[in-house]
Amino acid sequence: MRGYFLGLISIAGVVFFSSCLFLSDSMSMFWLFLELGALSLVPSFFLRLGSSVLEALFNYLVVSSISSSLMICGLFYDSLLFLCFLGLLMKFGVFPFHGWIYKVLLGSGWVVVWGFSVFLKIPFLFICFFLSSGGAFFLNVVCVLSFLFLGGLFWCYSYSWCHCWCHMMLSSSAALVAMSVEGSGDVLLYLFAVYGFWSSAVLFFFSYLEDWGLSGVGAYFVFLVLLVSLPVSVSVFYKVWLAVSIYFCYLPVFASWCLYNISEQLFLISYLVKESVSCETYGGASLG
């Protein structure tokens, strides 16, 4: 019972301080609320026991400290504002800072994954305010590399559903970054709301699959609705909206995003087909 209460307080703190970012009237207040939100997630790590959790927490705190130091340097000196921007990209695992995201999320529980993937993404809505110091072309290149890299990871580094979610979450991060270059704030906010609903549903389903596997007609139906881009699925609604928004960005970004989604969908469909055959032959299996 204490564990659930601790998790509730932790997520409530993340939500509160992340929401306070909309009320910040200066860069120093933005940094303060950002750091308080990140620190509020720490208690959620202790909902799961094991050495991997401590390693994940250590990596989380180290990267948070480094990115926070970069942001402070950018706040103190106007000529170093790009460091603030770089610290923000590092904090949320934008390419080439993907590695620590996997180390943290794979070693922690689903509550940490949920808080990090949904509520700690709110600062992405403010990236456009950092572009006054330049860097739009750099962001476009980063997004192209992110989509291509993540599309390949689906086929060589997907040993569990948490691995798959890391790929999906990081691709959504790259998409939000790409939209911050060209898209309007209103569109970005609405898209983030759709992402929050979709990602929460997917994470709940992945936590179910980790325990019970893909068994039963209901599980197959939810898999199709949430993950496979069928005409009536939640996934296709989110991705079509995302595609329309990214289309007005840099053309190579849109092309690389399409390649990533083709790779993702092929992987999910191939898994679904393989799982169906396994269920008929051996009585069921699940992604390890």
Buried (B, 14 or more C-beta within 10 A) or exposed (E): EEBEEBBEEBBEBBBBBBEBBEEBEEBEEBBBBBBBBBBBBBBBBBBBEEEEBEBBBBBBBEBBEBBBEBBBBBBEEEEBBBBBBBBBBBBBBBBEBBEBBBBBBBBBBBBBBBBBBBBBBBBBBBBBEBBEBEBEEBBBEBBBBBBBBBBBBBEEEBEBBBBBBBBBBBBBBBBBBBBBBBBEEEBBEEBBEBBBEBBEBBBBBBBBBBEEBBBEEEBBEBBBBBBBBEEEBBBBBBBEBBBEBBEBBBEBBBBBBBBBBEBBBEBBBEBBEEBEEBBEEEEBBBBE
